[in-house]
Amino acid sequence: MAAIRSFIGTHDQNWEDEQLWTHRDLEVTMILDGSGRFQLENTEESVEAGHVVLIPSHVAHSFHAVTPIRFGVLLMDQVPDDVQGLFDSMIVDHKPRIIALSRLDRDHYERLFREWLRIRSTKLKSPERNYKAWMEILLLFLQEHCYDGHQALSISSIGDYIREHLQQSIPVSELAEMAGLTVEGFRKKFLKVYGMTPKHYQQRCRLSEAKWLLSSSDKDIQSISSLVGFEQLHSFSLWFKKMEGCPPSEWRTRQRLYHD
């Protein structure tokens, strides 16, 4: 059975590890607040809120605070092969990796991590299955949302902006300016990070939000139409039917019949 330790650690700006530590665990440490330094035997890098440090087993390392700092730490030992494979898929040459999450992705990961801590502290009927499932959830989330480099993080921040402004029709030129790129350069970078165009990404986010509101709320379809950026109900209905194969009212009815 996998051995898992996890906790949230809070320290002041004078805190630091006493030495370089090594352990057999796979380590996933996220900086939740503040900033600090991550040190290996021959290198040192700055880390700040939103950075996740993936550390393979038996790699000497230490953390040092620069400001008051808060960590979310996950230590995993004797993990199943598929969990090990998920971790390894984000690692190159058995070296630690620092990945940066956008603000929204950071908030989502922290909520997942806190829920995992709650689950971990309760008496479970099937602890081994629960632990494995949660290790996979946390690692899969990181795998899906990790980006290398400042430019990729800048693009993912634009993705956050699109998700938070679904009611607006945002010109690509405006998004490119926010990212400090030409329109063509922005399109290429966005496609590389998300695998789709900005317009397609916005449409996907709108559809996801519309389906969530239709299935989880009693809001009328006119209100939902407005919340996802359509001024006219007719336009929203035609768009939704094109995307899902049926009008939003019928889709909602099918969902409720299915769940009943």
VOPA-960807 format. One line per 4 residues: number of its first residue (from 1); their letters; for each residue x, y, z of N, C-alpha, C. Coordinates in steps of 0.1 Angstrom, whole numbers. Last residue first. Layout:
% residues N
NUM) a) X:Y:Z:X:Y:Z:X:Y:Z | ...
***
This chain:
% residues 260
260) dhyl) -331:116:-129:-342:110:-122:-343:95:-123 | -311:119:-147:-307:118:-133:-319:113:-125 | -325:119:-171:-315:109:-169:-312:107:-155 | -342:141:-168:-348:127:-170:-338:116:-167
256) rqrt) -322:160:-168:-330:158:-156:-337:144:-156 | -312:159:-193:-303:157:-182:-311:154:-169 | -334:164:-209:-328:151:-210:-319:149:-198 | -338:191:-202:-348:181:-199:-342:167:-199
252) rwes) -315:203:-212:-318:204:-198:-328:193:-194 | -319:198:-240:-307:193:-233:-309:192:-218 | -342:214:-244:-343:199:-246:-331:193:-239 | -331:239:-240:-342:235:-232:-344:220:-232
248) ppcg) -310:241:-260:-307:241:-245:-318:236:-237 | -316:218:-288:-317:231:-281:-314:230:-266 | -290:196:-300:-303:198:-296:-304:212:-289 | -263:194:-307:-273:186:-314:-287:187:-310
244) emkk) -243:210:-296:-247:198:-288:-258:189:-295 | -237:230:-314:-226:224:-306:-230:211:-300 | -262:237:-325:-251:234:-334:-240:226:-326 | -275:244:-301:-280:232:-309:-269:228:-319
240) fwls) -261:267:-294:-261:255:-285:-265:242:-293 | -268:284:-315:-254:280:-313:-253:268:-304 | -295:286:-312:-290:281:-324:-276:276:-322 | -296:297:-286:-303:285:-289:-297:278:-302
236) fshl) -283:322:-290:-278:312:-281:-283:298:-284 | -301:335:-308:-287:332:-312:-280:321:-303 | -323:337:-291:-324:329:-304:-310:325:-308 | -315:354:-271:-318:340:-268:-318:331:-280
232) qefg) -289:377:-275:-302:372:-280:-304:357:-277 | -265:381:-264:-275:391:-261:-289:386:-265 | -243:359:-248:-252:360:-260:-263:370:-256 | -225:352:-227:-221:361:-238:-230:363:-250
228) vlss) -233:337:-206:-223:331:-214:-220:339:-227 | -254:352:-195:-242:349:-187:-230:343:-195 | -274:351:-214:-267:364:-212:-254:361:-204 | -282:324:-212:-277:330:-225:-269:342:-223
224) isqi) -292:324:-187:-280:317:-190:-274:321:-203 | -314:340:-190:-304:345:-181:-291:337:-184 | -329:324:-208:-325:338:-212:-314:343:-203 | -334:302:-193:-324:300:-204:-320:314:-209
220) dkds) -334:307:-157:-341:306:-170:-330:307:-182 | -319:286:-132:-319:299:-140:-327:297:-153 | -316:265:-116:-329:267:-122:-331:280:-129 | -286:245:-121:-294:256:-116:-308:257:-122
216) ssll) -272:225:-133:-271:226:-118:-279:238:-112 | -277:224:-160:-278:211:-153:-278:214:-138 | -272:250:-169:-284:243:-173:-287:231:-164 | -246:255:-159:-258:263:-154:-271:256:-158
212) wkae) -232:236:-174:-231:236:-160:-244:243:-154 | -236:245:-200:-241:231:-196:-241:230:-181 | -224:270:-199:-238:269:-202:-244:255:-198 | -197:262:-194:-204:270:-184:-219:269:-187
208) slrc) -191:248:-218:-190:242:-205:-198:249:-194 | -195:269:-237:-204:257:-237:-203:250:-224 | -175:287:-230:-189:291:-229:-198:279:-229 | -153:271:-234:-155:276:-221:-170:280:-219
204) rqqy) -155:268:-262:-155:256:-254:-158:260:-239 | -152:295:-270:-165:287:-273:-166:275:-264 | -126:300:-262:-137:308:-256:-150:300:-258 | -113:282:-279:-112:280:-264:-123:288:-258
200) hkpt) -118:293:-304:-123:279:-301:-123:277:-286 | -105:317:-301:-119:317:-304:-125:303:-300 | -78:309:-298:-84:316:-287:-100:316:-289 | -74:274:-311:-74:289:-312:-80:296:-300
196) mgyv) -56:248:-294:-68:253:-301:-66:268:-302 | -37:240:-276:-40:231:-287:-52:235:-295 | -26:256:-256:-40:250:-254:-44:240:-265 | 0:262:-264:-3:259:-250:-16:252:-249
192) klfk) -1:265:-292:9:256:-286:5:252:-272 | -21:285:-294:-23:272:-300:-13:261:-294 | -7:306:-283:-20:301:-277:-22:287:-281 | 14:310:-300:17:306:-287:4:300:-280
188) krfg) -1:317:-324:8:306:-324:11:301:-310 | -15:340:-315:-22:329:-320:-13:316:-319 | 7:357:-309:-2:353:-299:-9:340:-303 | 18:362:-334:26:355:-324:18:350:-313
184) evtl) -3:375:-346:1:362:-352:9:354:-342 | -4:398:-330:-16:389:-331:-12:375:-336 | 25:401:-309:17:404:-321:6:395:-322 | 23:405:-273:27:398:-285:20:404:-297
180) game) 15:409:-247:27:416:-252:33:409:-264 | -9:401:-237:2:391:-236:16:397:-241 | -24:422:-244:-23:419:-230:-11:410:-228 | -23:420:-272:-17:432:-265:-15:429:-250
176) ales) -38:397:-275:-24:397:-279:-17:409:-272 | -63:406:-267:-57:396:-260:-42:395:-263 | -68:425:-287:-67:429:-273:-60:419:-265 | -69:409:-310:-58:419:-309:-57:424:-295
172) vpis) -91:394:-306:-78:387:-304:-67:397:-303 | -117:410:-287:-109:408:-299:-96:402:-297 | -142:394:-269:-129:400:-267:-121:399:-280 | -172:398:-258:-166:393:-270:-153:401:-271
168) qqlh) -182:387:-225:-177:397:-234:-171:390:-247 | -189:368:-208:-200:376:-213:-195:386:-224 | -166:356:-200:-174:349:-210:-185:357:-216 | -144:362:-184:-151:373:-191:-159:366:-203
164) eriy) -130:342:-173:-136:351:-164:-144:362:-170 | -118:329:-195:-128:321:-186:-136:331:-177 | -101:349:-203:-112:345:-212:-122:338:-203 | -83:349:-181:-90:361:-185:-103:358:-193
160) dgis) -71:323:-183:-79:327:-172:-88:339:-175 | -58:327:-208:-68:317:-207:-77:320:-195 | -39:346:-199:-49:350:-208:-61:340:-209 | -25:328:-184:-32:339:-177:-42:345:-186
156) sisl) -14:313:-203:-24:307:-195:-31:317:-187 | 4:332:-214:-7:327:-222:-18:321:-213 | 22:334:-192:14:346:-196:2:342:-205 | 32:308:-192:24:313:-181:16:325:-184
152) aqhg) 46:310:-216:35:300:-215:26:304:-203 | 65:329:-208:56:332:-219:44:323:-218 | 80:317:-187:72:329:-184:61:331:-195 | 80:281:-185:85:294:-189:75:305:-187
148) dych) 57:255:-190:71:259:-188:73:273:-193 | 28:245:-173:34:252:-184:49:255:-180 | 2:222:-164:16:227:-162:21:234:-175 | -23:210:-165:-22:225:-164:-8:230:-162
144) eqlf) -22:183:-167:-30:190:-176:-28:205:-176 | -6:176:-145:-1:173:-159:-9:181:-169 | -21:185:-124:-9:192:-127:-4:189:-141 | -42:166:-126:-45:181:-127:-32:188:-131
140) llli) -28:142:-122:-35:145:-135:-38:160:-137 | -21:146:-95:-11:145:-106:-17:148:-119 | -47:146:-83:-38:157:-81:-27:157:-92 | -57:121:-92:-64:133:-94:-55:145:-94
136) emwa) -38:102:-82:-40:103:-96:-47:117:-100 | -42:105:-55:-29:108:-60:-30:110:-75 | -69:97:-54:-66:111:-51:-52:115:-56 | -67:70:-59:-75:79:-68:-72:93:-66
132) kynr) -51:61:-38:-47:60:-52:-54:69:-61 | -69:66:-17:-55:73:-17:-50:72:-32 | -91:50:-23:-92:64:-22:-79:71:-23 | -79:24:-22:-85:29:-34:-87:44:-34
128) epsk) -72:24:6:-62:22:-5:-67:27:-18 | -96:27:20:-86:37:20:-76:36:9 | -126:23:21:-116:17:11:-105:27:10 | -138:36:41:-141:22:39:-131:15:30
124) lkts) -120:58:63:-125:55:50:-128:40:49 | -121:85:84:-121:70:84:-127:66:71 | -102:114:75:-114:107:79:-112:92:78 | -80:127:65:-82:127:79:-94:119:84
120) rirl) -82:126:37:-71:118:44:-73:117:59 | -102:144:32:-105:130:30:-95:121:38 | -88:168:38:-100:164:46:-103:149:45 | -68:167:19:-64:167:33:-76:163:42
116) werf) -84:169:-4:-76:156:-2:-72:156:13 | -93:195:-1:-103:184:0:-96:171:2 | -68:208:-5:-75:209:8:-86:198:10 | -64:201:-31:-54:197:-21:-61:197:-7
112) lrey) -85:214:-45:-83:199:-45:-75:194:-34 | -78:240:-38:-91:234:-34:-91:219:-34 | -54:242:-52:-54:244:-37:-67:238:-31 | -62:239:-78:-54:229:-72:-54:230:-57
108) hdrd) -77:263:-81:-84:250:-83:-76:239:-76 | -58:282:-78:-69:282:-68:-76:268:-69 | -42:276:-100:-36:276:-86:-47:274:-76 | -59:282:-121:-55:269:-119:-49:266:-105
104) lrsl) -61:310:-117:-73:302:-116:-69:287:-113 | -34:318:-121:-41:321:-109:-53:312:-107 | -14:291:-135:-21:304:-136:-29:306:-123 | 15:275:-123:1:275:-125:-4:289:-126
100) aiir) 46:263:-133:39:275:-129:24:274:-132 | 71:240:-121:60:244:-130:52:255:-124 | 102:227:-118:93:238:-113:84:242:-124 | 116:196:-112:110:205:-122:101:215:-114
96) pkhd) 145:176:-106:133:183:-101:128:193:-112 | 154:149:-128:157:162:-122:144:169:-117 | 153:126:-144:153:124:-129:157:137:-122 | 150:135:-170:163:130:-165:164:130:-150
92) vims) 121:152:-164:131:149:-174:144:146:-167 | 86:148:-155:100:149:-151:110:146:-163 | 61:141:-161:64:156:-159:78:159:-156 | 60:114:-161:57:121:-173:60:136:-173
88) dflg) 64:107:-134:76:107:-143:73:114:-156 | 37:108:-125:48:117:-120:59:118:-130 | 26:88:-141:21:101:-141:31:111:-137 | 42:65:-132:42:70:-146:37:84:-148
84) qvdd) 33:63:-105:47:67:-108:49:72:-122 | 7:55:-111:9:68:-104:24:73:-106 | 12:30:-123:6:41:-131:7:55:-125 | 25:16:-102:32:19:-114:26:30:-122
80) pvqd) 18:29:-69:15:20:-80:23:25:-93 | 44:39:-45:32:42:-53:30:32:-64 | 62:42:-24:56:29:-28:43:30:-36 | 52:75:-13:62:64:-14:54:51:-17
76) mllv) 49:109:-14:43:96:-18:54:86:-19 | 38:140:-2:50:130:-2:44:116:-4 | 29:172:-6:25:158:-8:37:150:-10 | 22:204:8:32:193:5:26:180:4
72) gfri) 20:237:3:11:225:3:20:213:-1 | 33:264:23:35:253:13:24:243:15 | 39:298:26:30:287:29:31:277:18 | 59:324:41:56:315:30:47:304:35
68) ptva) 72:357:43:64:347:50:58:337:39 | 100:356:20:89:363:27:82:353:35 | 119:337:16:123:351:14:113:360:21 | 128:305:29:118:315:28:125:329:25
64) hfsh) 140:276:12:144:288:21:134:299:18 | 145:241:9:137:253:7:141:264:17 | 166:216:-7:161:224:4:153:236:0 | 178:184:-17:172:197:-19:168:204:-6
60) avhs) 188:154:-34:191:164:-23:185:178:-26 | 167:129:-44:174:141:-49:175:151:-37 | 152:106:-38:166:106:-36:174:117:-42 | 125:109:-62:131:104:-50:146:105:-50
56) pilv) 119:142:-77:119:127:-77:126:122:-64 | 97:168:-72:111:164:-68:111:148:-68 | 82:196:-84:82:182:-85:96:176:-82 | 67:225:-73:81:218:-74:79:203:-73
52) vhga) 48:250:-85:48:237:-80:61:230:-83 | 39:284:-80:49:274:-84:47:261:-78 | 20:299:-67:16:293:-79:26:284:-85 | 43:321:-52:29:315:-52:25:311:-66
48) evse) 77:311:-61:67:320:-56:53:314:-57 | 112:307:-61:99:301:-63:89:311:-56 | 144:308:-77:134:315:-70:121:308:-72 | 170:283:-74:160:290:-82:150:297:-72
44) etne) 203:270:-76:192:276:-67:183:284:-76 | 226:243:-78:218:254:-83:208:259:-73 | 240:222:-67:248:231:-75:239:243:-80 | 221:208:-50:235:209:-47:243:220:-54
40) lqfr) 193:231:-49:199:218:-51:214:219:-48 | 167:250:-35:181:248:-37:184:233:-39 | 145:276:-39:146:262:-40:160:258:-44 | 133:303:-20:143:298:-29:143:283:-28
36) gsgd) 102:323:-20:114:317:-14:124:312:-24 | 71:338:-11:81:335:-21:93:329:-13 | 34:336:-7:48:341:-4:58:337:-15 | 14:306:-8:16:321:-6:30:324:-4
32) limt) 19:281:-19:5:286:-18:5:301:-17 | 39:262:-37:39:274:-29:26:281:-30 | 37:227:-35:32:239:-41:34:251:-32 | 55:198:-40:53:209:-31:49:222:-39
28) veld) 57:165:-42:50:176:-49:47:187:-39 | 80:138:-43:75:150:-36:68:160:-45 | 83:105:-36:81:115:-47:74:127:-40 | 106:94:-10:93:98:-15:94:106:-28
24) rhtw) 131:90:0:127:81:-10:113:84:-16 | 151:119:4:142:109:9:137:101:-2 | 173:145:16:170:134:6:160:125:12 | 181:180:20:174:167:25:172:158:13
20) lqed) 205:202:30:199:195:19:193:182:23 | 195:219:61:205:212:52:197:207:40 | 175:233:74:188:233:80:199:227:71 | 154:254:55:158:241:59:172:241:64
16) ewnq) 143:285:71:150:277:60:153:263:65 | 127:315:80:127:301:80:136:296:68 | 122:342:80:135:338:84:137:323:84 | 96:347:73:106:350:63:120:346:67
12) dhtg) 77:318:87:80:333:85:92:335:76 | 55:293:74:68:297:80:69:313:78 | 34:265:72:35:279:72:47:284:80 | 23:237:54:33:242:63:34:257:61
8) ifsr) 0:212:51:3:226:48:12:231:58 | 6:178:41:3:188:51:5:202:44 | 10:143:38:6:155:32:2:165:43 | 22:111:29:22:122:39:18:135:32
4) iaam) 15:78:22:14:92:18:14:101:30 | 24:47:8:25:55:20:25:70:16 | 5:22:-8:13:35:-9:13:42:5 | 8:-12:0:0:0:0:9:12:0
***
